[in-house]
Amino acid sequence: MTSPPSNKPNSWFPQLNPQVWILIFGRFLSQIGTGFTLFYAPIFFVNQVGLSATQVGLAIGSASISGIVGRIASGSMSDSPFWGRKRTLLLSAAVSAIASLVFATTTNFVTLVIGNLLLGLGIGLYWPATEAVVADLAQGEQRQEAYALTRLGDNVGLGLGIILGGLLIGRTGAYRTLFVIDAISFAVFFGVIWVAISETLKSEKHEHQPLQSWKIALRDRLLLIYVLANIFFTTYISQLESTVPLYFTNFVSLPGSGRGFAPETISLLFAWHLIVAICSQIPILKLLGRWSHLRSLTISLIFWTIGFLLVSLTGVADSYQLAWASLAMGVLAIAITTYSPTASSLVADIAPPTLRGIYASINSLCWAVGYAIGPVLGGFALDRDRSLVYFFWVALAASVIVPVIILRFLDRLLRL
C-alpha cells in the first residue's frame, strides 16, 4: 500500500486519461494568474500599502479560517451525488476570482483580511475536489504520475506568471493590475471546467452518509498519524510563499547598496525555483518509484533542512548572496517536488474508493493548518531583531526531526 508500483521501462512519459490533461491545462492557466500575485503580494502590502509584516502575516493566515470551512465542505460536496467534483470545482474558481478583485481594491487591513478569507474559501473548495478527480481518472501505477503532472502544470503556469509579474512590476510598479489579471485567470479556469471536464463521481448510491463518512475517516489511525507529519510539510511550504520574499527584500544586504533583492531579482529567483521543480519532476517521479512513499517523504525532509539553512546563510553572508539564494531556492524546489505527488498518492492509497473526497479533504486541511501557522510565525519573526530572524531559519531546519520521527513510527505500523 505504501510503495507505488514500478513504471514500465518504455513509458518515460505517462499515458493518461484525456480529462487529466485538460485539468492540467486549466490549472496551468489559473496558476499563471496566481504567479502574478503570490510572491509579490506581501511586498506590496508591507512596502506600499503600509501594513506591518505582522498584519500581513495575520491577514494571510486568516485565509486558513475559511480554508478549513472550504476543505470540510469540499470533502462532503465532492462525494455528494448532488454537487459532485465538477460543481465543487466551478464554485471554487468563482470564489477565487472574486477574492482577487477584492485584493485589487484593498487599502487597509480589514479589506485585506476579507480578501484572504474569500481566497481561503476558494482554495479550500478546490483541493479536495481536484485530488478526487485525479484519483478517479488515474488508477494503479498512473495515479502518482497523474499527481506529478498536475503539479508540473501548476509549476509551469506559476513560473510563467512570476516572470511576467516581475517584469510588469519592474517596469510599471502596477501591483494592483496583477490582481485583476489573477481574477481573469480564474474566470478562464472556470470556463475550462465548465466546457471540458465531466463529472467523475460514480452515480450509484453511497454506502455512508456524510457524517458517518467523516467518522470513519477520523478513526483511521494511519491517516491521522500521517496528518501530524503533513502539517510540518505544509508549514514549511507556506514559508516559501509568505516569508521568503519579504526576507530576501528586507533582510539581505547587498554589497555597495545595503539593500535587499529588487522585485525583478526575486522574480528571477522564484522562476529559477520553478524551473528546477519543472525539470526535476519527471526524473524524480521515476526515481521515487523505487522507494516507499514514507521513505520518499523522509528524503524530502532532508532537502527542507538544507534549504532552510541556505536561506539563513543568504542573509548573514557578506558576499555571493545571489548565489546562496539561488542554491537555496533550487534545493527547496527539489524538496517540494519530492513531497507533493508522494503525499497525494499515499492518501489516495489509504482512502476507500467511496471516501476519496473526505480523505482528500482531511489531507487538504493540513494545508489550512500549515498556512495558519506559517505566515503568522514568519511575520512575527520578521518583526523581531535581525539576529533572531536569521536564527528563525535554523530553528525551522532543526524542527524537521519531529516529522522524521512521526514518519518512522508510521512506517512501523504499516509493516505490521
N, C-alpha and C positions, 0 to 999 in steps of 0.2 A: 504493500500500500504506500510505502514511503519512497520507493525507488521508481522513477519514471522508466518505462520500457525503453530499450535501446532503439535508436533510429536506424533505418535501413541505410547501408553504406552508400547507396547510389542516390539517396534522396537528400541532397545538401539543402535544397530549398523546398519547404513543405508544400504539399498539395492540400489545400483547404477548401471548405465549403465556400462558394462564391459570396454568400452573405457575410462571411467573416471578412473577406477582402473589402466589401462595401463598408462595413463597420469601421475597418481600419482607415479607409479613405475619409469617412466622415469625421473620425477622431483627429485625423491629420489636419483637416480644415479648421476644426474648433480649436485645436492646440496652437495654430498659428496666431489666433487672436489672444489666447492665453499667454503666449510668449511675448506678445506686445506689452503686457502689463505686469506679469507675475513678478519679475525681478526688479522692476523699476518703481512699483507702487510704494514700497517702504521708503525709498529715497525721496520720492515726490512728496509724500505726506509729511515727512520729517523736515526736509530741507526747503520746501517751497510753500506748503500749506502752513507749516509752523507748529505741527504737533510734536510732542516728545516721543522718543523711541519707546518709552513705556506705554504711552497712549496708543501708538500704532500697534505695538505688540498685543495689547489688550483687545484692540479692535479686531485684529486678525484672529486672535484666539477666540473671540466671540462667535466666529463662524462655526466653531465646533459645537456650540449650543444647538443651533438649528441643524447642524450637520448630523448630530445624534438623532434628532427627530426625523430628519430625512432618511437616514440609513435604516432606522427601525421601520418606518413607513414603507420604504422601498422593498425591504425584505418580504413583508406581507403582501404588498401590491404586486410584486413580481411573480409571486406564487399564486396570486388570485386569478381565477378564470375571468373575472370582470376586467381588471386592469391589465394583467399580463406584463411581459417585458417591454413591449413596444410603447404602450401608452405611458408607462413609467418613464421611459427614456425621453419621450416627447415633452412631458411635464418638466423634466429636469432641464432640457435645453431652453424652454421658455422662461423658467425662473432665473436661470443663469444670465440670459440676455437682459432681463430687467435689472439684475444686480449690477451689470456692467454699466448700464445707463445711469444708475444711482451714483456709482463711483465718478462718472464724468461730471456730476454736478456737486460733488462733495466739497465743502469748505470748512467743516468743523468735525469734532469728534463724534457727535451724535449721528450725523449723516453717514460717517464712515462706519460706525457700528451697524446701522441699518443695512448698508450695502453688503457688509460682511455676513450679516445674518441671512440675507437673501442668497448670497453666493454659497454659504454653507449648506443651505437647504437644497439648492440646485445640485451641488456636488454630492450631498448625501443621497439624493434620489437617484443619481446617475450610477454610482459604482456597483451597488449590488445587482442592479438590473443588467448592466453590461457584462459583469462577470458571469451572471447566469446565462446570458445569451451565448457567450463563448463556450461555456460548459455544455450547453445544449447542442451546439453545432459541431463541436470537435470531441471526438471520442478517443480513448486509449492513448497511443503514442502521439497523436496530433494535438492533444489538449495543451501540453506545455509549449509546443511550437506555436499554437494559436495565441496563447497568452503572451509569449515573447514577441510575436509580430505585431500584436496590438500595441504593446509598449513601444515597439520600433516606430509605428505610425505616430504615436504620441510624441516621441523624441524628435523625429524629423520635423513635424509641424512646429513643435516648441522651439527647436533650434532656428528654423527659418524665421519664426516670429521674433525671437530675441535679436537676431541680426538686423532685421528690418526695423524693429523698435529702437534699437540703439542708434541706427543711422538717422531715424526720424528725430529722436531726441537731440542727438548731437548737432543736427542742422537747424532745427526749428525750436526745440525746447517745448514742443506741444505735447505735454504729458496727457492732457485730457482727451486729445484726439485718439490716443491709444485705446482708451476705454470704449469709445464709440466703435472703433474697429473690432474690438473684442465682442461687443454686442452683436455686430453684424455676423461675425464668425459663428456665434451660437445660433443665429437665425438660419444660417446656411446648413448647419448640422441638423437643425430641426427638419429642414426640407429633405435632407438625405434620408433621415429615419422615416419620415412620412411616406416617401416615394419608394424607397428601395429595400427597407427591412421588413420582413414578415414576422408575425408573431411566432415565437419558437416554443412557447409553453404548450404542452400537450393538453388537449381539451377534456380528457377523461376526469371523472370526479376524483378529488384528492382524498387520501386516507385520513388526514388530520385537519382539524380546524386551526385557524391561525394561532390562537393562544396555546393550544396543545403542541403545535409545531415548535413554538418558541421554547416551551418547557422541555421538549425532547432535546433540542439543540443545547440549551443551557445546562443540561445534565450530562452532556458529552464531555467526559474528563479530558480526553485527548485535545479536543477543541479548546477548552478553557485554559489548559496549560500552555498551548501554543499562543493563545491571545496574550498572555503575560509577556512572552518574549517579543511578540509582534509590536506591542506598544513601544518598546525601545526602538525598534526599527523605524516606526513612523515618526517618533520624536526626533530621531536623527535626521530623517529626510526633511522635516519641517525647518530645521536649522539652515539647510541649504537655500530654501526659498524665502525665508523671512529674516534671518540673521546675517548670513554670509555677505549678501550685497552691501548692507549697511556697514558691516565690519570692514570690508575692503575699501569702502568710501571714506570712513571717518577714523579708522584706527591703523591704517598703513601709511607710513611716512616715506614718500619717495625722495631720493636724493635730489637736492637742489631746490625743491619746492616745499617739502614738508607736508604736502597734501597727499591724499589717498588717490586711488584709481579714478579716472574720469568715467562717465557713463559709457562712452564708446569702448573703453578698455574692459569694463565689466561685461559689456555685451559680448566682446570677443572671448573673454574667459568662460562665460557660460555657453557660448557657441562651441568652444573647444570641448567643454564638458559633455555637450550633447553629441558632438562628432565622435568622441571616444565611445560614448554609450551606443551610438548607432553602429559604428564599425565593429564593436565587440559583441553585439547582441547575438548574432548567429553563431560565431565561433564559441562563445561562452555557452550557448544553448547546447551545442554538440558536446562540449566538454562536460557539462553538468549531467549529461545523460549517463555518465559512468558512475555517478555517485548518488547517494540517497538525498532526498530533499533536505534532511536535517544537516547533513554534512555540508551541503551547498550553502545553507544559511549561515553556518559557522564560518565558512570561508568569507562570506560577505562581511561578517563582523570584524574579521581581521583587516579587511580593506577600510572599514569605517574607522578603526583605530588609527591606522597610518594616515588616513586623510585628515582627521581632526588635528593630529599633531602637526601636519604640514600647514594647515590653516593658521594655527597658532604661530608657527615659525615665520609665516609671511608677515605677521605684524611686528615681531620682535627683531627680524633681520635688518641689518644696516644696508644691505645691498641685495641685488638679484631678487627683489620682491616679486616681480612679474614671473620669474622662473619658478619660484616656490609656489606661487598661487596657481600657475598652470599645472604643476605637478600635483598639487592638492586636488584640483578640480578633475584631473584625469583619474586619480585613484578613487575619488568619491563616485565618479561615473561608473567604474567597474563594480563598486560596492552595490550601487542601485541595480545595475544590470544583472548581477548575480542574485539579488534578492527578489525582484518583482515577479518574474514568471514562476519561480520556485514556490513562493508563498501562495500564490493563487492556485497553483496545481496541487499543493498539499491540502488546502482547504477543500478543493473540488473532489479530491480522492477520499477525504474523510466524510464528506456530506452524502447522505442518501439522496438518490435522484429526485425524490419528491420534495426535498427540503433545500434545494440548491440556493434558492433566493434567500432563505433565512440564514443559512450558513455563510453565504456571501455577505449578507448584511452584518453579521457579527464580525466577520473579518474586516469589513469596511469601517465598523465602529472603532476599530483600533486606530484608524487614521484620524477619526474625530478626536479621540483621546490624545493622540500624539500631537495633533495640531492645536489642541487646547493647552497642552503643557509647553511645547516647544517655543512658539512665538513669545509667550509671556516670560518664560525663563530666559530666552535670548534677549528680549527687550530690557528686562531687569538687569541682566549682566552688562549690557552695553551702556547703561546709565551709571555704572559704578566706576571706580578708579581704573585707569588703564591697565595696571598690573593685574587686577582681578579679571579684566576682560580677556587678557592673554591666557590666564590660568583656567578660564571657563572651558576653553577647547581641550586642555589637558584633562580636565575633570570628565568631559564627555568621553574622551578616549578611554579613560580608566573605567568608566561605567559599563563598558562592553562586557566585562567579566560576568555581570549579572545575567544577561540573556544567554551567554555561552553555557552557564550552569543550568539554566532552565532547559535549553535545547538538549543537553546531555541527559537530563532526567527524562525528558520526553522520549528520547531515543531508547532508553532502557525499557520504558513502558511498552513501546511499540514492538520490542523484541520478545516480550513475554508471550 
